[in-house]
Amino acid sequence: MKKASLVIAFMAALAMTGGCARDNSMPTPPAPENGEYNEYDYTTSTPTSVVIDYGDMGGLPAPVYFEVYDTCPVEENESGTAYVKVESAEPLYAGYTDAEGHFNGTLELPSYVEKAYVYTPAFYAQTLLEAVRTGETLTATAASGSTDVQAAGTTRAGYESQAVTRDGWLTWLGTYDSNNGKIGYAYDGVLKVKNYAKLFKAHASVFDTTKKCPQEYRSSRDLKLDESAEVVITMLGGNTCWNSSMGYYYYKEGNKPSSLAEANVVMIFPNTQDGGWSNGDGIAKKYIGVPRGTAVQLMYYPNIAQKSPEGATSVFPEGYRIGFVLATNAWTKRIKKEDKKYRAATSDGLSVNNNGISYQPPRTAVFRYTDKASGINSVLFSFEDHNNDENFSDVVFTMTSNPVDAVTDIPTVDDNDGMKTASLRKGVYAFEDLWPSRGDYDMNDVLVRSDYEKIFNEKGIYEESFLLKTFANYAGNENGLAVTLTGAAATANLEFSVLKPETGEFEAAEFEREGNVVLLTPNVKELMGSTYKITAKYATPVSEEKAGTVKPFIYRTKRDGVSEGRRWEVHIPYEVPTSRAEMSFFGTGDDKSDPEKGVYYVRAEEYPFAFFLSGATDTDISKLLDPANEKTPVDQIYPGYSGWVSSQGKQNTDWYKK
C-alpha cells in the first residue's frame, strides 16, 4: 500500500451533485495528494486448492456428484438416523469426482472460508464431509475405519436374525457367520453385476438421501417372469443405521399370499448393513454384514409349501412372480438397539408397520436401467426400512436374469448420462455512482447479486447461465447495468430473459450485445428487484477450465464529458474497462488510475469506487439496503471493514458476514 497523507477534515455535502438523493450528513475525507492510491485490490475471494477423497466407498468406487458450502447444508432428523437438506443452503461450487471418488482442483472461494462442507445426495458416498483448511488447501476425507467386522464382545454363542426366530424365514440358501451375518453362499457367476458405477449413477438420478423419495417412483411391484429364468441379485449398498434382514418369496401369478406369514420367505442376507451409514462417523463399519457387490443366486423350491427344499433348482418357472421383503433391524448385533417389527415388502399390502399391522403405502421403489454400451440391463430396488426419513435409499440392490428380458413389466429410468443442474451463489457487487469524484461511500447506489447455474456431467458443462439480481436503492442517477463475459460464454450464442418480480416468471428479453459485452438495462430503476439472465448453450461440453464468468459494471451514456459513441463506466478496482469507455475521466477527481500502467478505478484511503463481496447473501447486505444507513460510510456500517482494508485482506475476511 502506498502511504497516503491522511488529513482529517469534514465536509457537509457531496463534492458534486447527482449521487444519492438524500443530503450527505456524514463526514467525507478530503481528496488525497495527486499520484497516491491504495494498492489493495479489495479482493474478497481466494484461489483455493480443494482436495476431496471419498475413500473406497465400500470397495465399489464410482464418480460422486458433490457440492461445496460455507455453512452446513444438512441437519439431522429428530431420531438422528438421517440427514435432512437445509433448503435455504446455497452451494458455492458443484462438480464430480473422478472414477475413484477423488477430486483435486483449484476453486475461487470466498476468502473467509476457513472450513467448508462437502455434500452429496448419493447413497453410496458419505453424505457430509468437513473440509479443513491447511495453508491454501481445503481437504475433505471420508471417515476412516476398519471394514473388518469386530469380535462380538459378548459371551453369547452368536447372533441371529429375528426374521428367522420370530418370522420363520427359511435359511435354505446356505450358512452364514453367526457373529456378523456374512453369507457363505455368495454368487460369482456371469449374472453378477460388474459395472457398479453406471447403476450408482442411475440410482442417483432418482434418489437423494436427504430428501423424501418422489411419489412417482414409489411402487409395490414384484418381478413377473414372462419366461423361465435364472435370477441373481447384487447388493449395491445403502445408507441406514438399521441392521436389517432381507429375503425373497415367490408365487404363481394370481396366487399372491395374503400375508408374509404365508409367503414362505427365504433368507438372502441376514444382516444388510454395508457400513456406509453417513451419520455413523465410521461406527457402521463395525457392523457390516454384507459387503457392497455381494451377489446371490435365488433358488426355486418346488416343494416349499411342504416346507421341503427337495428338488431345488436355479430356474424359476414362467408365470411366477418374485417378491422381496426387508425385516427392519432384525439382526441382533445392531448399531441401534431398538426392536423393530417393520417389514417392507415389494407386494402390495404385505408390508407391516412396527405394530405388526398391514402397511399399505409402498415401501419400495423399483425401476429398470439399461445401457447398451456397457451391456447393462438390470432392475434396481430401493427399500425404505422405516418411516423417519422416507428417502428410499436404505437398502439398494439390483436384479439380473437369464434370459435378460424375462422380466418386462418394470418402468425404465434414464440416468440422463449423469446430467445435473446446479445453482451456485457467487456474491454481490456494490457500486458508488459518482466516479471519478468521491461519493458518500455507503456503497449502495447500485447493488447487484450474482448467481450462476450450470447443467453438466462428468464430461463437462452443456449449458450455463448468469443471473444478475438488482435491489432497491436511493441513487438519483439513472445507472445502467452491463456485464463483460469471459471464457466460452464470451463467444457463444446467447439467450436472454428477465425474471419479472410481479409474475415470478422468466420472460424472453432482448439485451444489446457488443461482442463479449452485454448491456442488460440502461436504467436499473426500470425493473427494480428484477433478475437478468444470460444463458449460453454448448453443442459439445465445455471443461470447467473454460467455463464462463461475468464481470458486472454500471454505465451511463448521458453524462457530461462523455463523447459520442462512448460511455461512463464504473468497474471494481483494477478491472479493465471496455473499449467503449470514456477514457478522459481516468486520473481526474478522486480517481488515481494510470491507464498506461493498466491501473484502473483506484483511489487513496480505505474506500473503493466498487467492490465484489464473494459469497455474500441478501442477508449480508441488509445493512447496505437499510434506509437508516443511507449516506453512512461502509466502515461505520460494518465494524470489521477498516481492519480488513488496513491488513490488505489478511484480517476480518468475513467483515460483511457480521
C-alpha atoms as one frame of an Amber mdcrd trajectory, in Angstrom:
protein
   0.000   0.000   0.000   1.403   3.404  -0.896   1.496   5.748   2.081  -1.248
   8.328   1.606  -1.139  11.538   3.549  -4.357  11.420   5.605  -5.808  14.741
   6.634  -8.816  14.602   8.957 -11.455  17.058   7.791 -15.165  17.232   7.413
 -17.375  18.096   4.507 -21.071  18.795   4.857 -22.115  17.941   1.323 -21.114
  15.827  -1.623 -18.301  17.085  -3.788 -20.712  17.055  -6.681 -24.423  16.568
  -7.143 -26.185  13.660  -8.799 -25.284  10.923  -6.343 -27.598   9.591  -3.627
 -30.821  11.511  -3.416 -30.623  12.397   0.274 -28.270  15.040   1.667 -24.941
  13.828   2.969 -24.942  14.092   6.755 -21.689  12.179   7.325 -18.093  13.482
   7.064 -16.224  12.630   3.879 -12.414  12.534   3.803 -10.610  15.071   1.646
  -9.043  14.235  -1.666  -5.560  12.659  -1.416  -2.446  14.088  -2.983  -2.008
  13.510  -6.706  -0.498  10.161  -7.675  -1.234   8.392  -4.409  -3.600   5.453
  -4.321  -4.357   2.412  -2.224  -2.764  -0.565  -3.941  -5.025  -3.068  -2.229
  -7.458  -4.516  -4.782 -10.266  -5.184  -2.262 -10.386  -8.829  -3.277 -12.799
 -10.965  -1.240 -12.082 -14.287  -2.919  -9.046 -16.533  -2.958  -7.920 -19.312
  -5.327  -8.116 -22.327  -3.038  -6.923 -25.877  -3.616  -9.707 -28.302  -2.704
  -8.949 -31.976  -2.162 -11.812 -34.440  -1.658 -11.430 -38.150  -1.002 -14.477
 -40.370  -0.534 -12.334 -43.377   0.294 -13.003 -46.809  -1.152 -16.806 -46.437
  -0.799 -17.204 -49.994   0.405 -14.953 -51.389  -2.295 -17.089 -50.055  -5.176
 -15.546 -46.697  -6.154 -17.501 -44.511  -8.557 -17.776 -40.862  -9.622 -19.565
 -38.781  -6.977 -21.576 -35.641  -7.574 -20.811 -33.162  -4.776 -21.481 -29.583
  -3.675 -19.309 -27.250  -1.582 -20.864 -24.952   1.062 -19.626 -22.334   3.506
 -22.287 -23.367   6.059 -23.533 -26.816   6.950 -26.167 -27.755   4.338 -27.810
 -30.579   6.300 -29.171 -31.257   9.743 -30.061 -34.498  11.478 -33.663 -35.601
  11.677 -35.290 -35.959  15.096 -34.143 -39.537  15.545 -30.577 -38.817  14.429
 -30.755 -41.573  11.823 -30.535 -39.473   8.671 -29.602 -36.061   7.346 -32.184
 -33.603   6.042 -31.178 -30.964   3.494 -31.467 -27.353   4.630 -33.497 -25.852
   1.815 -32.017 -22.366   2.246 -28.437 -23.615   1.893 -26.729 -22.340  -1.260
 -23.636 -24.064  -2.683 -20.537 -22.198  -3.759 -19.470 -24.925  -6.181 -20.727
 -28.219  -7.618 -18.825 -30.888  -9.502 -17.942 -34.540  -9.950 -15.063 -36.538
  -8.562 -13.109 -38.887 -10.772 -13.992 -42.576 -11.101 -12.204 -43.341  -7.824
 -14.115 -40.794  -5.760 -11.283 -38.234  -5.721 -11.275 -34.530  -6.583  -8.299
 -32.204  -6.670  -8.812 -28.756  -8.124  -8.443 -25.032  -7.561 -11.668 -23.167
  -6.813 -12.248 -19.435  -6.425 -13.800 -19.362  -2.943 -14.613 -16.524  -0.554
 -11.546 -15.541   1.470 -13.474 -16.017   4.713 -13.858 -19.763   4.139 -11.687
 -21.494   6.743 -13.845 -24.611   6.812 -16.080 -25.893   4.046 -18.768 -28.553
   3.907 -18.862 -31.074   1.083 -22.262 -32.633   0.455 -23.521 -35.383  -1.829
 -27.069 -36.726  -2.261 -25.758 -40.120  -3.425 -26.318 -43.085  -1.088 -23.012
 -44.750  -1.942 -20.781 -41.943  -0.595 -20.612 -40.183   2.763 -23.315 -37.507
   2.754 -21.348 -34.798   4.568 -17.616 -34.178   4.746 -15.929 -31.302   6.526
 -13.070 -29.708   4.629 -10.437 -28.192   6.907  -8.003 -25.547   5.672  -4.261
 -26.023   5.903  -2.496 -23.088   4.266  -4.112 -22.613   0.866  -5.690 -26.088
   0.766  -9.053 -27.370   1.972  -9.066 -31.124   2.491 -12.127 -33.333   2.994
 -11.727 -37.045   3.624 -14.378 -39.677   4.272 -14.465 -41.190   7.748 -11.922
 -43.949   8.066 -12.359 -47.157   9.947 -11.705 -50.843   9.589 -14.061 -52.660
   7.273 -13.390 -55.868   9.186 -16.289 -56.771  11.426 -15.071 -56.744  15.010
 -15.454 -59.547  17.511 -18.822 -59.987  19.158 -17.638 -58.763  22.522 -20.127
 -60.941  24.345 -20.305 -64.403  25.837 -23.326 -65.258  23.724 -22.596 -68.074
  21.274 -23.683 -65.987  18.307 -26.089 -63.517  16.847 -29.203 -64.315  14.886
 -31.930 -62.845  12.750 -35.322 -62.342  14.278 -36.667 -62.815  10.780 -35.797
 -66.462  11.355 -36.602 -66.847  15.065 -39.738 -64.686  15.052 -40.992 -64.710
  11.448 -39.942 -68.214  10.444 -37.855 -67.326   7.385 -36.149 -70.290   5.724
 -32.348 -70.461   5.549 -32.010 -72.930   2.707 -29.598 -70.940   0.527 -26.675
 -71.767   2.828 -24.865 -70.916   6.029 -23.775 -67.562   7.419 -21.480 -66.247
  10.148 -23.358 -66.027  13.447 -21.163 -63.126  14.568 -21.795 -60.717  11.712
 -24.240 -62.309   9.302 -21.848 -62.573   6.368 -23.082 -65.255   3.999 -21.222
 -68.339   2.807 -23.177 -68.723  -0.436 -22.182 -65.639  -2.446 -22.511 -65.976
  -6.215 -19.681 -65.045  -8.592 -21.006 -66.111 -11.985 -21.798 -64.255 -15.201
 -25.013 -62.711 -13.860 -23.196 -60.819 -11.123 -23.203 -57.090 -11.831 -19.790
 -55.691 -12.705 -20.364 -52.087 -13.836 -21.468 -50.641 -10.497 -20.699 -47.037
 -11.394 -23.400 -46.979 -14.083 -26.002 -48.334 -11.652 -24.955 -45.854  -8.963
 -25.420 -43.050 -11.480 -28.859 -44.385 -12.419 -29.914 -44.505  -8.771 -28.556
 -41.016  -8.109 -30.649 -39.662 -10.980 -33.781 -40.517  -8.981 -32.913 -40.515
  -5.275 -31.476 -38.060  -2.759 -30.613 -39.443   0.673 -31.500 -36.132   2.349
 -34.942 -35.763   0.777 -38.121 -37.770   0.543 -38.406 -40.060  -2.442 -40.725
 -38.558  -5.089 -44.130 -40.206  -5.037 -43.970 -41.118  -8.713 -41.106 -43.541
  -8.102 -42.672 -45.365  -5.153 -44.311 -48.630  -6.107 -45.284 -52.069  -4.815
 -44.040 -54.333  -7.581 -42.958 -57.967  -7.699 -40.953 -59.390 -10.601 -43.135
 -61.204 -13.132 -41.307 -63.848 -15.175 -42.617 -63.961 -18.732 -40.417 -66.985
 -19.364 -38.430 -69.442 -17.279 -35.289 -67.777 -15.979 -32.384 -67.729 -13.569
 -32.333 -64.765 -11.203 -29.376 -63.166  -9.412 -29.389 -60.150  -7.131 -26.369
 -57.983  -6.298 -26.216 -55.760  -3.215 -25.231 -52.206  -4.123 -25.380 -50.858
  -0.567 -27.445 -48.379   1.377 -27.437 -45.558   3.890 -29.091 -46.580   7.140
 -28.411 -47.194  10.820 -30.505 -50.377  10.889 -29.119 -53.912  10.709 -31.919
 -55.497   8.734 -32.508 -58.880   7.110 -33.621 -59.356   3.514 -35.429 -62.299
   1.988 -37.431 -63.317  -1.059 -40.606 -65.241  -1.807 -42.383 -66.296  -4.959
 -45.816 -67.321  -6.112 -47.678 -68.238  -9.262 -49.385 -65.322 -10.962 -52.814
 -64.838  -9.384 -51.902 -66.637  -6.144 -50.278 -63.846  -4.160 -50.023 -64.743
  -0.450 -52.390 -62.873   1.829 -49.660 -62.142   4.376 -45.926 -62.514   4.899
 -46.641 -65.398   7.273 -48.000 -67.336   4.296 -45.274 -66.260   1.873 -42.598
 -68.855   2.838 -39.829 -66.236   2.825 -36.280 -67.453   2.106 -33.368 -65.585
   3.697 -30.952 -63.798   1.349 -28.956 -61.518   3.668 -29.251 -61.942   7.466
 -27.568 -58.536   8.015 -27.915 -55.907   5.260 -25.684 -53.304   6.929 -22.907
 -52.372   4.483 -21.006 -49.997   6.780 -21.897 -46.885   4.797 -24.267 -45.077
   7.181 -23.378 -41.391   6.785 -24.452 -40.321  10.273 -22.389 -43.037  11.937
 -18.896 -41.467  11.796 -17.410 -44.837  10.936 -19.250 -46.846  13.604 -21.323
 -48.659  10.965 -18.156 -50.302   9.671 -18.088 -52.394  12.855 -21.431 -53.936
  11.975 -21.010 -54.895   8.326 -22.968 -57.948   7.306 -22.922 -57.691   3.522
 -20.052 -56.007   1.678 -21.162 -53.999  -1.341 -21.105 -56.020  -4.531 -22.118
 -59.295  -2.867 -24.321 -61.335  -5.215 -26.695 -64.227  -4.511 -28.438 -66.578
  -6.926 -32.029 -67.190  -5.954 -33.363 -70.732  -5.907 -36.773 -72.132  -6.760
 -38.064 -74.794  -4.349 -40.993 -76.674  -5.900 -41.896 -78.245  -2.552 -41.625
 -75.121  -0.439 -45.313 -75.321   0.540 -44.497 -78.617   2.253 -41.502 -76.945
   3.961 -39.108 -79.116   1.956 -36.052 -77.924  -0.036 -36.066 -81.071  -2.153
 -35.953 -80.576  -5.910 -34.345 -77.122  -5.660 -33.364 -75.545  -8.989 -31.890
 -72.217 -10.099 -34.551 -71.877 -12.818 -37.862 -70.237 -11.892 -40.894 -71.275
 -13.941 -42.595 -68.989 -16.396 -45.617 -67.159 -14.982 -44.252 -66.800 -11.453
 -43.659 -63.588  -9.527 -40.731 -62.985  -7.170 -41.105 -60.602  -4.259 -38.639
 -59.239  -1.709 -39.036 -58.275   1.924 -36.883 -56.300   4.364 -37.120 -57.060
   8.086 -36.066 -53.825   9.790 -33.310 -54.175  12.410 -33.883 -57.925  12.635
 -30.197 -58.853  13.031 -29.471 -58.930  16.760 -25.989 -57.359  16.640 -27.152
 -53.814  15.937 -25.984 -50.231  15.710 -29.373 -49.157  17.024 -30.788 -51.406
  19.727 -34.462 -50.783  19.017 -36.530 -53.878  18.340 -38.370 -53.187  15.095
 -41.281 -55.122  13.667 -41.386 -53.185  10.411 -41.462 -55.415   7.356 -41.196
 -53.727   3.959 -42.361 -55.903   1.066 -42.474 -55.392  -2.686 -46.011 -56.875
  -2.813 -48.943 -54.529  -2.438 -50.450 -54.890   1.042 -47.828 -57.249   2.534
 -45.749 -54.616   4.367 -46.438 -54.235   8.098 -45.721 -51.370  10.492 -43.998
 -51.551  13.860 -47.201 -52.804  15.472 -47.421 -55.705  13.035 -50.381 -54.125
  11.233 -50.646 -54.215   7.440 -49.000 -51.154   5.909 -50.485 -50.236   2.543
 -48.280 -47.403   1.151 -45.333 -48.652  -0.946 -42.062 -49.146   0.921 -40.025
 -49.778  -2.205 -39.060 -48.092  -5.455 -38.462 -50.343  -8.461 -37.198 -49.440
 -11.913 -35.172 -50.851 -14.794 -31.953 -49.350 -16.087 -30.387 -50.304 -19.402
 -27.182 -49.174 -21.057 -26.419 -50.714 -24.434 -22.816 -49.527 -24.487 -21.912
 -51.445 -21.326 -24.476 -54.233 -21.731 -26.349 -53.362 -18.528 -29.952 -54.485
 -18.285 -30.865 -54.532 -14.602 -33.792 -53.914 -12.309 -32.982 -51.713  -9.294
 -34.776 -51.964  -5.966 -34.614 -49.343  -3.236 -36.075 -50.133   0.174 -37.367
 -47.752   2.828 -36.717 -49.515   6.126 -38.670 -47.210   8.452 -40.774 -44.049
   8.363 -38.469 -41.353   9.728 -36.845 -40.099   6.513 -38.643 -41.648   3.519
 -35.602 -41.367   1.272 -35.988 -44.950  -0.050 -32.205 -45.457  -0.116 -31.784
 -47.656   2.959 -31.071 -50.890   1.088 -30.341 -50.800  -2.642 -29.822 -53.869
  -4.804 -30.119 -54.863  -8.436 -31.547 -57.921 -10.182 -30.307 -59.551 -13.384
 -31.815 -62.538 -15.142 -31.105 -65.142 -17.785 -32.764 -64.635 -20.236 -32.136
 -60.925 -19.745 -35.675 -59.926 -20.783 -37.516 -62.487 -18.676 -38.957 -59.610
 -16.623 -40.702 -56.962 -18.711 -43.282 -55.102 -16.618 -40.832 -52.735 -14.913
 -40.714 -48.983 -15.662 -37.459 -47.772 -17.174 -35.437 -44.858 -15.834 -32.950
 -42.910 -17.924 -29.985 -41.672 -15.911 -29.647 -38.785 -18.398 -25.937 -39.541
 -18.547 -25.465 -38.207 -15.032 -26.612 -34.735 -16.005 -27.020 -32.397 -13.033
 -28.316 -28.848 -12.674 -26.522 -26.778 -10.060 -27.443 -23.289  -8.860 -24.452
 -21.604  -7.246 -24.103 -18.454  -5.148 -21.350 -16.132  -6.335 -21.769 -12.880
  -4.374 -22.780  -9.222  -4.519 -21.347  -6.266  -6.452 -21.642  -2.824  -4.859
 -21.093   0.451  -6.775 -20.705   4.148  -5.974 -22.039   6.143  -8.887 -20.172
   9.483  -8.579 -16.888   8.229 -10.041 -14.429   9.790 -10.683 -15.499  12.138
  -7.889 -15.819  10.993  -4.316 -19.128   9.662  -3.055 -20.552   9.095   0.362
 -19.218   5.518   0.281 -22.330   3.894   1.651 -21.759   1.519  -1.314 -25.433
   1.150  -2.177 -26.004   3.241  -5.301 -26.257   0.008  -7.300 -26.235  -3.391
  -5.624 -26.250  -6.493  -7.819 -26.351 -10.095  -6.684 -24.558 -12.524  -8.995
 -25.580 -16.190  -9.236 -24.588 -18.963 -11.612 -26.318 -22.055 -12.947 -24.854
 -24.902 -14.948 -26.096 -28.125 -16.493 -23.229 -30.590 -16.565 -21.924 -34.095
 -16.016 -18.511 -35.720 -15.734 -17.725 -34.762 -19.335 -18.209 -31.043 -18.853
 -20.711 -28.173 -18.999 -23.510 -28.214 -21.564 -25.309 -25.047 -20.501 -24.506
 -22.186 -18.151 -26.498 -19.180 -17.038 -25.510 -15.952 -15.332 -28.137 -14.287
 -13.161 -27.914 -10.659 -12.010 -30.458  -9.514  -9.438 -30.908  -5.819  -8.634
 -32.044  -4.248  -5.365 -33.898  -1.088  -4.430 -31.609   1.935  -3.995 -31.746
   5.651  -3.291 -29.452   6.831  -6.073 -30.626   9.868  -8.019 -28.776   8.897
 -11.183 -30.081   6.605 -13.889 -27.419   3.907 -13.892 -27.260   1.177 -16.482
 -26.117  -2.378 -15.740 -23.879  -4.391 -18.051 -21.518  -7.367 -17.911 -18.353
  -8.466 -19.617 -18.356 -12.186 -20.426 -15.237 -14.329 -20.285 -14.466 -17.953
 -21.082 -16.564 -19.987 -23.504 -19.602 -17.761 -22.931 -17.814 -14.747 -24.468
 -18.188 -16.134 -27.994 -21.218 -18.411 -27.538 -24.710 -17.910 -28.858 -26.690
 -16.391 -26.012 -30.283 -16.379 -24.847 -31.629 -13.538 -22.701 -34.501 -13.392
 -20.226 -35.744 -11.364 -17.268 -37.450 -12.551 -14.097 -40.305 -10.141 -13.535
 -40.945  -9.527  -9.801 -44.684  -9.182 -10.371 -45.048 -12.583 -12.104 -42.168
 -14.570 -10.679 -41.508 -15.954 -14.174 -38.623 -15.573 -16.584 -39.646 -13.978
 -19.847 -37.617 -13.750 -23.044 -35.855 -10.402 -23.434 -33.604  -8.551 -25.832
 -30.316  -7.240 -24.477 -27.843  -5.233 -26.502 -24.698  -7.214 -27.218 -21.292
  -5.842 -28.177 -19.094  -8.881 -28.630 -18.324 -10.124 -25.103 -20.183  -7.189
 -23.500 -23.921  -7.383 -22.812 -25.898  -4.293 -21.808 -28.716  -5.542 -19.568
 -30.551  -2.278 -18.940 -29.829   1.460 -19.337 -31.592   2.117 -16.033 -31.740
  -0.411 -13.184 -34.666   1.525 -11.702 -36.919   0.493 -14.589 -37.244  -3.071
 -13.283 -36.061  -2.692  -9.703 -35.723  -6.062  -7.988 -35.702  -7.985 -11.259
 -33.213 -10.668 -12.250 -31.469 -10.541 -15.627 -30.421 -13.902 -17.075 -27.855
 -14.702 -19.758 -27.722 -18.315 -20.959 -25.043 -19.963 -23.082 -25.654 -23.424
 -24.561 -22.892 -25.614 -25.982 -23.123 -28.309 -28.665 -20.184 -30.116 -27.072
 -19.348 -29.998 -23.359 -17.087 -27.240 -22.106 -14.467 -28.027 -19.481 -14.518
 -26.331 -16.086 -11.322 -24.505 -17.057 -13.173 -22.858 -19.966 -16.377 -22.114
 -18.076 -17.712 -18.611 -18.453 -17.757 -15.813 -15.897 -19.329 -12.360 -15.799
 -17.851  -9.056 -14.712 -20.731  -6.671 -13.922 -20.259  -2.919 -14.209 -22.505
   0.152 -14.248 -22.604   2.681 -17.066 -24.222   5.852 -18.373 -24.180   7.245
 -21.902 -25.891  10.518 -20.987 -23.371  12.300 -18.786 -21.323  15.437 -19.113
 -17.956  14.716 -20.639 -18.995  11.533 -22.474 -18.080  11.592 -26.160 -20.409
  10.350 -28.886 -20.437   6.547 -29.047 -18.700   6.175 -25.689 -19.908   5.743
 -22.122 -19.099   6.416 -18.477 -18.303   3.088 -16.751 -17.562   2.017 -13.187
 -15.873  -1.329 -12.565 -14.350  -2.901  -9.474 -10.728  -1.864  -8.682  -8.101
  -2.806 -11.269 -10.667  -4.193 -13.706 -10.044  -3.069 -17.282 -12.906  -1.020
 -18.758 -14.495  -1.920 -22.066 -13.331  -0.486 -25.385 -16.305   1.914 -25.325
 -15.339   3.536 -22.019 -14.759   7.305 -21.931 -11.054   7.443 -21.057 -10.904
  11.141 -20.220 -12.336  10.526 -16.731  -9.368   8.473 -15.552  -6.945  10.359
 -13.319  -9.447  13.139 -12.617 -11.317  13.989  -9.463 -10.786  11.339  -6.804
  -9.660   8.724  -9.308  -5.938   7.864  -9.357  -5.936   5.465 -12.320  -2.927
   5.124 -14.588  -4.135   3.586 -17.878  -0.593   3.430 -19.271   0.268   1.003
 -16.479  -3.016  -0.861 -16.732  -4.219   0.508 -13.394  -7.903   1.455 -13.297
 -10.523   2.542 -10.766  -8.226   3.145  -7.826  -8.181   5.896  -5.214  -6.496
   6.624  -1.913  -7.619   5.731   1.584  -9.985   2.940   2.534 -12.931   3.399
   0.181 -13.101   1.943  -3.357 -15.483   3.033  -6.096 -16.862  -0.515  -6.214
 -16.190  -3.963  -4.814 -17.328  -7.559  -5.089 -18.386  -9.373  -1.904 -17.693
 -13.005  -2.656 -20.217 -15.411  -1.148 -22.430 -12.588   0.138 -26.147 -13.268
   0.575 -29.174 -10.978   0.637 -28.976 -11.058   4.431 -25.330  -9.964   4.403
 -26.146  -6.751   2.513 -29.278  -5.930   4.517 -27.348  -3.168   6.289 -26.443
  -1.583   2.953 -30.107  -1.714   1.941 -31.371  -0.257   5.201 -32.654   3.332
   4.618 -31.356   4.258   8.072 -27.813   3.694   6.780 -28.172   5.853   3.692
 -25.149   8.189   3.414 -23.308   6.260   6.125 -19.802   5.152   5.005 -19.366
   1.412   4.826 -16.784   1.280   7.629 -19.347   2.706  10.029 -21.918   0.105
   8.982 -19.535  -2.870   9.233 -17.077  -2.514  12.156 -14.610  -5.042  10.697
 -14.229  -3.234   7.390 -11.316  -0.926   8.286  -9.235  -3.741   9.748  -9.797
  -5.726   6.590  -8.560  -2.914   4.343  -5.617  -1.881   6.530  -4.419  -5.511
   6.665  -4.851  -5.786   2.878  -7.393  -8.559   3.301  -5.429 -10.674   5.766
  -7.753  -9.958   8.692 -11.525  -9.660   9.131 -12.128 -11.528   5.872 -15.731
 -12.128   6.926 -16.434  -8.479   7.789 -19.569  -8.321   5.602 -20.953 -11.520
   7.162 -21.273  -9.865  10.594
